[in-house]
Amino acid sequence: MRTFSAILRPRARLIGAAGLAGVLVLGFASCRTLPDPQTLPPVAPTPSEGVSEPVEVEAPLDPELDESRLEVLRVTERPTDLVVRVGLQTDRSRVDFECCGPLSVGWEGKEYLEGTRLTARADPRRATAPVFHLQVAALRDGEQARATVERLSGLTGFGGSTLLDAESGLHKVRVGPFAVRAEAEAAKRTLSQHGVDGAWVLTEGGDLEDPAIEVRSGGHALRVPGRWLAITGSPEAGIRVAGTRYRGRILLFLNDRGSLNVIDELSIEQYLRGVVPKELGPDLYPQLEALKAQTVAARTYTVRNLGEFSSEGFDICATPRCQVYGGMEVEHPLTDRAIQETVGEVLLWSDEPIDALYSATCGGHTEDVGTVFPLKRDEVYLKGVPCLEHGRSRLRGMAPPEDYPVVLLHRELRLKGDAPEILGARLAGLRRLAGLSSDTVEGLHDRSRSAIERYWQALGGEVTELPFGADSERLDETLEDEFLWRVALEIGAFHHATATFAASDGEELAVRLSSGTDLRLPLDARVVVARRDDGGLESDELVLAPGDTLEVIRRGGHWVAVVQDVPRPRVQFDRVSRWNQWQRFRTDLQLRDSVAEQVPGFQFASFEPLERGVSGRVGRLKLTGVDGREEILEGLAVRWALDLPDTRFTARRSRPAGKGPGWLFSGQGWGHGVGMCQIGAYGMAQRGNPYRSILSHYYAGATLGRVSAVVRRVQQQAR
């Protein structure tokens, strides 16, 4: 009897194409410095099955992106060398360049100055008098910052705005503008009456009449008209800004406030060399497949967010607000390899780059995007899933022979040994199993090639898929079971799929199919379980972790076979992150201060969680003030207001010795918990999962495409 491992997926059409079922960040999606892992032996990765090679898809940009903000897309020699502008600093009156080697100053083909030490200053001429703003707060959450502006405007009638500081990643909350300082001072007193103290007056230039940047080198000084200048150095040495060396060229942009923004302009692949090591350190987490998953997520985030800060002259910031970027100083051979082996790959949904959020550790389960980012769309690929940190499940069942589909066929058709039923009777039995009426099976009793081809074509099958020899005119009896299995899948008597494991209690099994569908069904009392290892099937109890790749077969409403594609675990990955469990004590006074930073003027007294997401994270929180006033916080604002590592927590009143009364928070996870869990990706890589399987677990339904597709799309629109 032929081995059936090769015929479980006879045609993509029979079982559905198992595309990448799938990632950074962020909003605040990127994670901070990751905790040290336990020292664990590596596991060799296994090939990914069912995921096609990346294809160049004509992928439009995010429909929410205002493409008119983008200049004609910047590319170098190859479409994958998309040029990215990274904001390093904002609002500098002066920038010094003192390293490394000869530097030249120019713009648009003109060279103005050369030297090894350069100084640049903003030197605009004003068309109008300065204006005044009140800065009220600097918040980590952009949505909360905008909500604060709206609330203050409603209280006072003053206008307001938010401004991202590229270096710190904080969103400045500003009230104004005001034409004269006296108006700003009066507004400050009005805010104080509403409980908002600590605001200060900022003086900013009016409209720019004659924008220019002054540059000096040695005894030479030059005033260059316009808003842009480029500093170019040696590709090997890079250019040093505030102690860090960067590839590409450094751009100086004179912003509307009359000060300089410092920007690194370089190709996306060079940019990733300074991102991936900061987001998932290769020395601490030396698993290539995890680093490749991180690379694809970071590249996707970059492409999706091109032009987000175009009014400030750059595409993306260099802080956790976007993705942490460390320049040349952090580059590493292992992450360079991950970038090279995934060059140009991005994740797509409906041919568009996905919102590739990720965080450090999810504490066992990721969260639905709407719970943490209420203003984002409820993307299908950003649904919460169990993570490897959740632990492992054991599954027992029947030990299978190599040809276990035959066991399932004979069991359901009630055939024993050399049963006398002819092929036509077996086919009729399969149709009954599928809930179909009997059909005419005349001519099949002798297994003639012509009769079988007619039958197969009537089902919609392709003749080339039939198990015949080149010159055979009859179906060999030894191939009959293979033909029957193909028919069983075609008509729905059995359903076979590739899936990732989610959870099991020994009686039910929950998986996510490659299509992105979540399915939970009871296990058949005689379920066949096996592990595919080193090319063969091994009969054993399965040890399953969330994200493991499975082949599942269901009959009716039960799972009848479960085959694990992950090799036998040779590592013990379970809760390796020290942030999987944490406790924080906050006194009432500390909470008053942290809440007041997020909700200026609010005097905190107590809180109450109102809604929790699928992972247990708090999605909505009610704050109550000393005056009885109530405030509702949503998403990440909950985390910042309570000053906690994550929003997956419980809390109880406590008063430790030597401290005032307060709250003891017990929680799990570090970050926002949406999208890919970096610690979970590392653990999955240790178990032998390739990067595509990792991505498919955390971004179910996303597919792999190429940056070049996005480049072509934007270039065509620009023309």
C-alpha positions as CSV (number, residue, x, y, z in Angstrom):
1,M,0.0,0.0,0.0
2,R,1.3,3.4,-0.9
3,T,2.1,5.9,1.8
4,F,-0.6,8.4,2.2
5,S,1.5,11.3,3.5
6,A,1.8,12.6,-0.1
7,I,-1.9,12.5,-0.9
8,L,-3.5,14.3,2.0
9,R,-3.3,17.5,-0.1
10,P,-3.7,16.1,-3.7
11,R,-4.7,19.5,-5.1
12,A,-4.9,23.0,-3.7
13,R,-8.5,23.2,-4.9
14,L,-9.6,20.2,-2.9
15,I,-8.6,21.6,0.5
16,G,-8.1,25.3,-0.1
17,A,-4.9,27.0,-0.7
18,A,-3.0,27.3,2.6
19,G,-1.7,30.8,2.1
20,L,0.1,32.6,4.8
21,A,-2.5,32.7,7.6
22,G,-1.0,34.9,9.5
23,V,2.2,40.5,12.0
24,L,4.7,46.0,14.3
25,V,3.9,47.5,15.4
26,L,2.5,49.8,16.7
27,G,0.9,53.0,17.5
28,F,2.8,52.1,20.5
29,A,3.2,48.7,19.1
30,S,6.9,48.2,19.3
31,C,8.2,46.9,22.5
32,R,10.9,48.1,24.7
33,T,14.1,46.3,25.7
34,L,13.2,42.6,26.1
35,P,13.9,40.7,29.2
36,D,16.7,38.1,29.3
37,P,15.6,34.6,28.2
38,Q,16.6,31.4,29.9
39,T,19.5,29.6,28.2
40,L,17.9,27.0,25.9
41,P,19.4,24.7,23.3
42,P,18.4,25.6,19.7
43,V,16.1,23.5,17.5
44,A,16.7,23.2,13.7
45,P,13.9,24.8,11.7
46,T,11.6,22.6,9.6
47,P,10.3,23.5,6.2
48,S,7.0,25.4,6.0
49,E,4.3,23.6,4.1
50,G,1.3,25.1,2.4
51,V,2.7,28.6,2.1
52,S,3.7,29.7,-1.4
53,E,6.7,31.8,-2.2
54,P,6.2,35.6,-2.0
55,V,4.6,37.0,-5.1
56,E,4.6,40.5,-6.4
57,V,1.0,41.7,-5.8
58,E,-0.3,44.9,-7.1
59,A,-0.9,46.3,-3.6
60,P,-2.4,49.7,-3.0
61,L,-1.4,51.7,0.0
62,D,-3.5,51.9,3.2
63,P,-6.8,53.6,2.1
64,E,-6.6,55.8,5.2
65,L,-3.3,57.2,4.0
66,D,-3.6,60.6,2.3
67,E,-1.5,59.8,-0.7
68,S,-1.4,63.4,-1.8
69,R,1.0,64.0,1.2
70,L,3.6,61.8,-0.4
71,E,6.1,63.2,-2.9
72,V,6.9,61.0,-5.8
73,L,8.0,57.8,-4.2
74,R,11.8,57.7,-3.6
75,V,13.5,54.6,-4.9
76,T,17.1,53.8,-5.8
77,E,18.2,51.2,-8.4
78,R,15.8,48.5,-7.3
79,P,12.1,48.7,-6.3
80,T,12.9,47.0,-3.0
81,D,15.3,49.9,-2.2
82,L,12.4,52.1,-1.1
83,V,13.9,55.2,0.5
84,V,12.6,56.0,4.0
85,R,13.0,59.3,5.9
86,V,13.4,58.7,9.6
87,G,12.8,61.5,12.1
88,L,15.7,61.7,14.6
89,Q,15.2,65.1,16.2
90,T,12.7,67.9,15.9
91,D,12.7,71.6,16.7
92,R,16.5,72.2,16.9
93,S,17.8,75.7,16.5
94,R,21.3,74.3,15.9
95,V,22.8,71.0,14.8
96,D,26.5,70.1,15.0
97,F,28.3,67.4,12.9
98,E,31.8,66.5,14.2
99,C,32.4,63.0,12.8
100,C,33.2,60.8,10.9
101,G,35.3,61.9,7.9
102,P,34.7,64.4,5.2
103,L,31.1,65.7,4.9
104,S,29.4,67.7,2.1
105,V,26.4,70.0,2.2
106,G,24.1,70.2,-0.7
107,W,20.6,69.8,-2.2
108,E,19.1,68.8,-5.5
109,G,22.4,68.4,-7.2
110,K,24.1,71.5,-5.8
111,E,27.0,71.3,-3.4
112,Y,27.5,74.3,-1.1
113,L,30.1,73.4,1.4
114,E,32.5,70.6,2.6
115,G,34.3,70.0,5.9
116,T,34.9,67.6,8.7
117,R,33.1,69.8,11.3
118,L,29.8,71.4,10.3
119,T,27.3,73.5,12.2
120,A,23.8,74.2,10.9
121,R,21.4,76.8,12.2
122,A,17.8,77.7,11.4
123,D,17.8,81.2,9.8
124,P,14.3,82.1,8.6
125,R,12.9,85.6,8.1
126,R,9.5,86.2,9.5
127,A,6.5,87.4,7.5
128,T,4.3,87.8,10.7
129,A,4.9,88.3,14.4
130,P,5.5,85.3,16.7
131,V,2.6,83.5,18.2
132,F,2.1,81.9,21.6
133,H,1.0,78.5,22.8
134,L,0.4,76.8,26.2
135,Q,2.0,73.4,26.5
136,V,-0.2,71.4,29.0
137,A,1.1,67.9,28.8
138,A,3.3,65.4,26.9
139,L,1.6,62.1,26.6
140,R,2.7,58.7,25.2
141,D,-0.7,57.9,23.7
142,G,-1.5,60.0,20.6
143,E,-5.2,59.2,20.9
144,Q,-5.3,60.3,24.5
145,A,-3.4,63.5,23.5
146,R,-6.1,64.3,20.9
147,A,-8.9,63.5,23.3
148,T,-7.3,65.9,25.9
149,V,-7.2,68.7,23.4
150,E,-10.9,68.1,22.6
151,R,-11.8,68.1,26.3
152,L,-9.9,71.2,27.1
153,S,-11.4,73.0,24.1
154,G,-14.9,72.0,25.4
155,L,-14.1,73.4,28.9
156,T,-12.5,76.6,27.9
157,G,-13.4,77.4,24.3
158,F,-9.7,77.6,23.4
159,G,-8.4,75.8,20.4
160,G,-5.6,73.3,20.6
161,S,-3.3,70.9,18.8
162,T,-0.9,68.0,19.3
163,L,2.7,67.8,18.2
164,L,4.9,64.7,18.1
165,D,8.5,65.1,19.5
166,A,10.5,62.7,17.2
167,E,13.3,62.2,19.7
168,S,11.2,61.4,22.8
169,G,8.1,59.9,21.0
170,L,5.8,62.0,23.2
171,H,2.8,63.9,22.0
172,K,2.8,67.5,23.2
173,V,-0.7,68.8,24.1
174,R,-0.9,72.5,23.3
175,V,-3.6,75.2,23.8
176,G,-3.7,78.1,21.4
177,P,-2.3,79.8,19.4
178,F,-2.6,83.3,20.9
179,A,-1.6,86.5,19.2
180,V,0.0,88.1,22.2
181,R,1.6,86.7,25.4
182,A,-1.0,88.4,27.6
183,E,-3.8,86.3,26.0
184,A,-1.7,83.1,26.6
185,E,-1.2,84.1,30.3
186,A,-4.9,84.7,30.7
187,A,-5.7,81.3,29.2
188,K,-3.2,79.8,31.6
189,R,-5.2,81.2,34.5
190,T,-8.5,79.9,33.0
191,L,-7.0,76.4,32.8
192,S,-5.9,76.6,36.4
193,Q,-9.5,77.3,37.4
194,H,-10.4,74.0,35.8
195,G,-7.7,72.2,37.8
196,V,-5.1,72.2,35.0
197,D,-1.9,73.5,36.5
198,G,1.7,73.4,35.3
199,A,1.1,74.8,31.8
200,W,3.8,77.0,30.4
201,V,4.0,79.6,27.5
202,L,5.8,78.7,24.3
203,T,6.9,81.4,21.8
204,E,6.9,80.3,18.2
205,G,7.7,82.1,15.0
206,G,5.0,83.3,12.7
207,D,4.7,82.5,9.0
208,L,8.1,82.1,7.3
209,E,8.7,84.7,4.6
210,D,12.3,83.9,3.6
211,P,13.1,80.3,4.9
212,A,16.8,79.5,5.0
213,I,19.4,77.4,6.8
214,E,22.9,78.7,7.7
215,V,25.8,76.3,7.6
216,R,29.4,76.9,8.8
217,S,32.6,74.9,8.4
218,G,35.8,76.4,9.7
219,G,35.8,80.0,8.8
220,H,33.3,79.7,6.1
221,A,29.6,80.5,6.5
222,L,26.8,80.3,4.0
223,R,23.1,81.1,4.2
224,V,21.2,78.6,1.9
225,P,17.7,79.7,0.9
226,G,14.9,77.1,1.3
227,R,13.8,74.5,3.8
228,W,16.0,71.5,2.9
229,L,19.7,70.6,3.1
230,A,21.4,67.3,2.9
231,I,24.6,66.2,4.7
232,T,26.4,63.4,2.9
233,G,29.4,61.4,4.2
234,S,31.2,58.2,3.7
235,P,29.0,55.1,3.3
236,E,31.4,53.1,5.5
237,A,31.8,55.7,8.2
238,G,28.2,57.0,8.3
239,I,27.2,60.3,9.8
240,R,27.1,60.9,13.6
241,V,24.1,62.6,15.1
242,A,24.0,63.1,18.9
243,G,26.5,60.3,19.4
244,T,25.0,57.7,17.1
245,R,26.2,56.9,13.5
246,Y,23.6,56.6,10.8
247,R,23.7,55.2,7.2
248,G,22.4,57.1,4.2
249,R,22.4,60.9,4.3
250,I,21.1,63.3,7.0
251,L,18.5,65.8,5.9
252,L,17.8,69.1,7.7
253,F,14.2,70.4,7.3
254,L,13.2,73.8,8.3
255,N,9.7,73.3,9.8
256,D,6.8,75.7,10.0
257,R,7.9,76.7,13.5
258,G,11.2,78.1,12.2
259,S,13.4,75.3,13.7
260,L,15.2,72.3,12.3
261,N,14.1,68.7,12.1
262,V,16.9,66.2,11.7
263,I,16.1,63.2,9.4
264,D,18.0,60.1,8.3
265,E,17.2,59.2,4.6
266,L,18.2,55.7,3.6
267,S,16.8,52.6,1.8
268,I,14.3,50.5,3.7
269,E,16.6,47.5,3.9
270,Q,19.4,49.6,5.4
271,Y,16.9,51.1,7.8
272,L,15.8,47.6,9.0
273,R,19.5,46.9,9.9
274,G,19.1,49.5,12.7
275,V,15.5,48.4,13.7
276,V,15.4,44.6,14.0
277,P,18.2,44.4,16.6
278,K,16.5,47.0,18.7
279,E,13.1,45.3,18.6
280,L,14.3,41.7,19.1
281,G,17.9,41.5,20.3
282,P,19.8,38.8,18.4
283,D,22.3,38.2,21.2
284,L,19.5,37.5,23.7
285,Y,17.1,35.8,21.2
286,P,19.3,34.1,18.7
287,Q,16.7,32.3,16.6
288,L,16.9,33.2,13.0
289,E,13.2,32.3,12.2
290,A,12.0,34.6,14.9
291,L,14.2,37.4,13.6
292,K,12.9,36.9,10.1
293,A,9.3,37.2,11.4
294,Q,10.3,40.4,13.2
295,T,11.9,41.7,10.0
296,V,8.8,41.1,7.9
297,A,6.6,42.8,10.5
298,A,8.9,45.8,10.8
299,R,9.2,46.2,7.0
300,T,5.4,45.9,6.7
301,Y,4.9,48.6,9.3
302,T,7.3,50.9,7.6
303,V,5.6,50.6,4.2
304,R,2.1,51.0,5.6
305,N,3.1,54.2,7.4
306,L,5.0,56.0,4.7
307,G,4.4,59.7,4.9
308,E,2.7,59.7,8.3
309,F,4.7,62.7,9.4
310,S,5.1,64.3,5.9
311,S,4.3,67.8,7.2
312,E,7.4,67.5,9.4
313,G,9.5,66.2,6.5
314,F,9.8,62.5,7.5
315,D,7.9,59.3,7.1
316,I,8.5,57.5,10.5
317,C,10.0,58.3,13.9
318,A,12.8,56.5,15.6
319,T,11.2,55.9,19.0
320,P,8.7,53.3,20.4
321,R,5.9,55.5,19.1
322,C,6.8,54.0,15.7
323,Q,9.7,51.5,15.7
324,V,13.0,51.9,17.7
325,Y,15.8,52.7,15.4
326,G,19.4,52.5,16.5
327,G,21.4,53.3,13.4
328,M,24.7,51.6,12.6
329,E,25.8,51.0,16.2
330,V,23.3,48.2,16.7
331,E,23.7,46.2,13.4
332,H,24.3,42.5,13.9
333,P,25.3,39.7,11.5
334,L,22.3,37.5,12.5
335,T,19.7,40.2,11.9
336,D,21.5,41.2,8.7
337,R,21.0,37.6,7.6
338,A,17.3,37.7,8.5
339,I,16.9,40.9,6.4
340,Q,18.7,39.4,3.5
341,E,16.7,36.2,3.5
342,T,13.4,38.1,3.5
343,V,14.4,41.0,1.4
344,G,11.4,42.9,0.1
345,E,8.8,40.8,1.8
346,V,5.7,42.4,3.4
347,L,2.4,41.2,4.8
348,L,-0.7,42.0,2.9
349,W,-4.5,41.9,3.5
350,S,-6.7,42.4,0.4
351,D,-3.5,43.4,-1.4
352,E,-2.7,46.2,1.1
353,P,0.1,46.3,3.7
354,I,-1.3,45.2,7.1
355,D,-1.2,47.1,10.3
356,A,1.7,44.9,11.6
357,L,1.5,45.5,15.4
358,Y,3.7,43.6,17.8
359,S,4.7,43.8,21.5
360,A,7.3,42.3,23.8
361,T,5.3,39.6,25.6
362,C,1.5,39.0,25.7
363,G,1.4,37.0,28.9
364,G,-0.2,34.0,27.3
365,H,-2.8,35.5,24.9
366,T,-2.8,38.3,22.5
367,E,-5.7,40.8,22.3
368,D,-8.2,42.0,19.7
369,V,-7.0,45.3,18.2
370,G,-10.2,47.2,19.1
371,T,-9.8,46.6,22.8
372,V,-6.4,48.3,22.9
373,F,-6.7,50.7,20.0
374,P,-10.4,51.6,19.9
375,L,-9.9,54.1,17.0
376,K,-8.3,51.4,14.7
377,R,-10.4,49.3,12.4
378,D,-11.3,45.9,13.8
379,E,-9.0,44.0,11.5
380,V,-9.6,40.3,11.0
381,Y,-5.8,39.5,11.1
382,L,-5.4,41.3,14.5
383,K,-7.7,39.0,16.6
384,G,-6.4,37.7,19.9
385,V,-4.9,34.2,19.9
386,P,-3.3,31.9,22.5
387,C,0.4,32.3,22.7
388,L,3.2,29.9,23.5
389,E,3.6,31.5,26.9
390,H,0.2,30.1,27.7
391,G,1.8,26.7,28.2
392,R,1.3,23.3,26.5
393,S,-1.5,20.8,26.2
394,R,-1.3,17.1,25.9
395,L,-3.5,15.1,23.5
396,R,-3.9,11.3,23.4
397,G,-5.6,9.2,20.8
398,M,-5.2,6.1,18.5
399,A,-1.8,5.3,17.2
400,P,-2.0,5.5,13.4
401,P,-0.4,3.4,10.7
402,E,1.4,5.4,7.9
403,D,-1.8,5.2,5.7
404,Y,-4.2,6.4,8.4
405,P,-6.6,7.9,5.8
406,V,-7.4,4.3,4.9
407,V,-8.2,3.6,8.5
408,L,-10.7,6.5,8.5
409,L,-12.2,5.4,5.2
410,H,-12.7,1.8,6.1
411,R,-14.0,2.7,9.6
412,E,-16.7,5.0,8.2
413,L,-17.6,2.8,5.3
414,R,-17.6,-0.2,7.7
415,L,-15.3,-2.2,5.4
416,K,-13.2,-5.0,6.8
417,G,-10.2,-6.7,5.3
418,D,-10.8,-7.8,1.7
419,A,-14.4,-6.6,1.7
420,P,-16.4,-7.8,-1.4
421,E,-17.9,-4.3,-2.1
422,I,-17.1,-3.1,-5.6
423,L,-15.7,0.4,-6.2
424,G,-19.2,1.7,-7.2
425,A,-20.6,0.6,-3.8
426,R,-17.8,2.3,-2.0
427,L,-18.4,5.6,-3.9
428,A,-22.1,5.4,-3.1
429,G,-21.2,5.0,0.5
430,L,-19.0,8.1,0.5
431,R,-21.9,10.1,-1.0
432,R,-24.1,9.0,1.8
433,L,-21.5,10.0,4.3
434,A,-21.4,13.5,2.6
435,G,-25.2,13.7,2.8
436,L,-25.6,13.5,-0.9
437,S,-28.0,11.4,-2.9
438,S,-26.8,8.3,-4.6
439,D,-25.5,8.6,-8.2
440,T,-25.1,6.4,-11.2
441,V,-21.8,4.4,-10.9
442,E,-22.3,2.1,-13.9
443,G,-19.1,1.0,-15.5
444,L,-17.0,1.4,-12.4
445,H,-17.1,-2.3,-11.4
446,D,-14.2,-3.1,-13.6
447,R,-12.2,0.1,-12.6
448,S,-11.8,1.1,-16.3
449,R,-9.9,4.3,-16.9
450,S,-12.5,5.8,-19.1
451,A,-15.3,5.2,-16.6
452,I,-13.3,6.6,-13.7
453,E,-12.2,9.7,-15.7
454,R,-15.9,10.4,-16.6
455,Y,-16.9,10.1,-12.9
456,W,-14.0,12.3,-11.8
457,Q,-14.7,15.0,-14.4
458,A,-18.3,15.0,-13.4
459,L,-17.2,16.0,-9.9
460,G,-15.1,18.8,-11.4
461,G,-11.7,17.1,-10.9
462,E,-8.8,17.2,-13.3
463,V,-7.9,13.9,-15.0
464,T,-4.2,14.6,-14.4
465,E,-4.7,14.2,-10.7
466,L,-5.9,10.6,-11.0
467,P,-3.7,7.8,-9.6
468,F,-3.0,6.0,-12.9
469,G,0.2,4.8,-14.4
470,A,1.2,6.2,-17.7
471,D,-0.1,3.3,-19.7
472,S,-2.6,1.8,-17.4
473,E,-6.2,1.4,-18.6
474,R,-7.5,0.2,-15.3
475,L,-7.3,1.5,-11.7
476,D,-4.9,-0.8,-9.8
477,E,-6.6,-2.2,-6.7
478,T,-3.7,-1.0,-4.6
479,L,-4.5,2.6,-5.7
480,E,-8.3,2.3,-5.0
481,D,-8.1,3.7,-1.5
482,E,-6.1,6.7,-2.8
483,F,-8.8,7.4,-5.4
484,L,-11.5,7.0,-2.7
485,W,-9.7,9.5,-0.4
486,R,-9.6,12.1,-3.2
487,V,-13.3,11.7,-3.8
488,A,-14.1,11.9,-0.1
489,L,-12.3,15.2,0.1
490,E,-13.9,16.5,-3.1
491,I,-17.5,15.8,-2.1
492,G,-17.1,16.8,1.6
493,A,-17.3,13.4,3.3
494,F,-14.1,14.4,5.1
495,H,-12.5,17.8,5.4
496,H,-8.7,18.2,5.6
497,A,-7.0,21.4,6.5
498,T,-3.8,23.0,7.7
499,A,-4.3,24.8,11.0
500,T,-2.5,26.2,14.0
501,F,-3.2,24.9,17.5
502,A,-5.0,27.2,19.9
503,A,-6.2,25.2,22.9
504,S,-7.5,21.8,24.0
505,D,-9.0,20.4,27.2
506,G,-8.7,16.8,26.1
507,E,-12.3,16.6,24.9
508,E,-12.3,19.5,22.4
509,L,-9.7,21.0,20.1
510,A,-9.6,24.6,19.1
511,V,-7.6,25.6,16.0
512,R,-7.2,28.5,13.6
513,L,-7.5,27.3,10.0
514,S,-5.2,28.6,7.3
515,S,-8.1,30.7,6.0
516,G,-8.2,32.6,9.3
517,T,-11.3,30.9,10.6
518,D,-11.4,29.8,14.2
519,L,-12.9,26.3,14.7
520,R,-13.6,24.4,17.9
521,L,-14.9,20.9,17.7
522,P,-15.1,17.8,20.0
523,L,-12.5,15.0,19.5
524,D,-13.8,11.7,18.1
525,A,-13.6,9.0,20.7
526,R,-11.2,7.2,18.3
527,V,-9.3,10.2,17.1
528,V,-6.0,9.4,15.3
529,V,-3.1,11.4,16.6
530,A,0.5,11.4,15.3
531,R,3.6,13.6,15.0
532,R,5.3,13.9,11.6
533,D,9.1,13.9,12.3
534,D,12.0,13.2,10.0
535,G,9.7,12.4,7.1
536,G,7.6,9.7,8.9
537,L,4.8,9.5,11.3
538,E,5.5,8.8,15.0
539,S,2.7,7.4,17.2
540,D,2.8,9.2,20.5
541,E,1.0,11.5,22.8
542,L,1.1,15.0,21.4
543,V,2.5,17.9,23.4
544,L,0.9,21.0,21.7
545,A,1.8,24.7,22.2
546,P,-0.3,27.6,20.7
547,G,1.0,28.3,17.2
548,D,2.0,24.7,16.4
549,T,1.2,23.6,12.9
550,L,-1.3,20.8,12.6
551,E,-3.0,18.8,9.8
552,V,-6.5,18.2,10.9
553,I,-9.3,16.0,9.4
554,R,-12.9,16.3,10.5
555,R,-15.8,14.2,9.7
556,G,-19.1,15.8,10.4
557,G,-18.8,17.8,13.7
558,H,-15.8,15.9,15.1
559,W,-12.1,15.8,14.6
560,V,-11.1,12.3,13.5
561,A,-7.4,12.9,13.0
562,V,-4.8,15.3,14.3
563,V,-1.2,15.3,12.9
564,Q,1.4,17.6,14.4
565,D,4.0,19.0,12.0
566,V,6.3,20.3,14.7
567,P,9.2,18.0,15.6
568,R,9.3,16.6,19.1
569,P,10.1,19.6,21.4
570,R,13.7,19.5,22.4
571,V,13.5,22.7,24.4
572,Q,11.5,23.6,27.5
573,F,10.0,27.0,26.5
574,D,7.4,28.0,29.0
575,R,7.0,31.4,30.6
576,V,10.6,32.4,29.9
577,S,9.7,36.0,30.1
578,R,10.1,37.6,33.5
579,W,7.3,39.9,32.4
580,N,4.8,37.0,32.0
581,Q,3.8,37.6,35.6
582,W,4.3,40.9,37.5
583,Q,3.0,42.9,40.4
584,R,3.0,46.6,41.0
585,F,1.9,48.5,44.1
586,R,0.7,52.1,43.5
587,T,-0.3,54.4,46.4
588,D,-3.3,56.6,46.0
589,L,-1.0,59.6,45.7
590,Q,1.0,58.0,43.0
591,L,-2.1,57.2,41.1
592,R,-3.4,60.7,41.4
593,D,-0.1,62.0,39.9
594,S,-0.1,59.5,37.0
595,V,-3.8,60.0,36.2
596,A,-3.3,63.8,36.3
597,E,-0.6,63.5,33.7
598,Q,-3.0,61.8,31.3
599,V,-6.1,63.7,32.3
600,P,-5.0,67.2,33.3
601,G,-7.1,68.7,36.0
602,F,-8.6,65.4,37.2
603,Q,-8.2,64.6,40.9
604,F,-8.3,60.8,41.2
605,A,-10.1,58.9,43.9
606,S,-10.9,55.4,42.6
607,F,-11.3,53.3,39.4
608,E,-13.4,50.5,38.0
609,P,-12.8,48.3,35.0
610,L,-15.8,48.3,32.7
611,E,-14.9,46.0,29.8
612,R,-12.3,43.3,29.2
613,G,-11.1,41.8,26.0
614,V,-10.6,38.2,24.9
615,S,-7.3,38.0,26.7
616,G,-8.6,39.6,29.9
617,R,-7.1,43.0,29.1
618,V,-9.0,46.0,30.4
619,G,-10.5,47.9,27.4
620,R,-12.5,50.5,29.2
621,L,-11.9,52.0,32.7
622,K,-14.0,54.4,34.7
623,L,-12.1,56.9,36.8
624,T,-13.9,58.6,39.7
625,G,-12.6,61.9,41.1
626,V,-12.7,63.3,44.6
627,D,-15.5,65.7,43.4
628,G,-17.5,62.8,42.0
629,R,-16.6,63.6,38.5
630,E,-16.2,60.5,36.2
631,E,-13.9,60.0,33.3
632,I,-13.8,57.0,30.9
633,L,-10.5,55.8,29.5
634,E,-10.1,53.4,26.7
635,G,-7.3,51.2,25.3
636,L,-3.7,52.2,25.9
637,A,-4.8,55.2,27.9
638,V,-5.7,52.8,30.7
639,R,-2.1,51.6,30.9
640,W,-0.5,55.0,31.0
641,A,-3.0,56.4,33.5
642,L,-2.3,53.6,36.0
643,D,1.4,53.4,35.1
644,L,1.4,49.6,34.5
645,P,3.4,47.3,32.1
646,D,0.2,46.0,30.5
647,T,-3.6,46.2,30.9
648,R,-4.0,42.5,31.6
649,F,-4.3,42.8,35.4
650,T,-6.4,42.4,38.5
651,A,-6.2,44.8,41.4
652,R,-7.0,44.9,45.2
653,R,-6.7,47.4,47.9
654,S,-3.5,47.1,50.0
655,R,-1.4,49.0,52.5
656,P,2.1,47.5,52.8
657,A,4.1,48.4,55.9
658,G,5.7,51.8,55.7
659,K,3.6,52.9,52.7
660,G,0.3,54.7,52.3
661,P,-2.9,53.1,51.2
662,G,-3.1,52.1,47.5
663,W,-3.7,49.3,45.0
664,L,-1.8,46.1,44.4
665,F,-1.9,45.2,40.7
666,S,-1.2,41.7,39.5
667,G,-0.8,41.2,35.8
668,Q,0.7,39.5,32.8
669,G,2.5,40.7,29.7
670,W,4.6,43.7,28.7
671,G,3.3,46.1,26.0
672,H,-0.1,46.4,24.4
673,G,-0.5,42.7,23.5
674,V,-1.8,43.1,20.0
675,G,-0.4,41.3,16.9
676,M,2.8,39.3,17.2
677,C,4.2,38.5,20.6
678,Q,8.0,38.7,20.3
679,I,8.6,36.3,23.2
680,G,6.1,33.9,21.7
681,A,7.7,34.2,18.2
682,Y,11.1,33.3,19.8
683,G,9.6,30.2,21.5
684,M,7.9,29.1,18.3
685,A,11.2,29.4,16.5
686,Q,12.8,27.2,19.2
687,R,10.2,24.5,18.5
688,G,11.2,24.5,14.9
689,N,8.5,26.7,13.4
690,P,9.6,28.7,10.3
691,Y,9.0,32.4,10.2
692,R,6.0,32.0,7.9
693,S,4.2,29.8,10.4
694,I,5.0,32.3,13.2
695,L,3.5,35.1,11.1
696,S,0.5,33.0,10.2
697,H,-0.3,32.3,13.9
698,Y,-0.3,36.0,14.9
699,Y,-1.6,37.6,11.7
700,A,-4.2,35.0,10.5
701,G,-5.2,35.3,6.9
702,A,-2.4,37.8,5.9
703,T,-0.3,36.9,2.8
704,L,3.2,37.6,1.7
705,G,3.9,40.1,-1.0
706,R,6.7,42.4,-2.2
707,V,7.6,46.0,-1.5
708,S,8.1,46.4,-5.2
709,A,4.3,46.0,-5.7
710,V,3.6,49.0,-3.5
711,V,6.4,51.0,-5.2
712,R,4.8,50.4,-8.6
713,R,1.4,51.3,-7.4
714,V,2.5,54.7,-5.9
715,Q,4.7,55.5,-8.9
716,Q,1.8,54.9,-11.3
717,Q,-0.5,57.1,-9.2
718,A,2.2,59.8,-9.1
719,R,2.3,59.9,-12.9
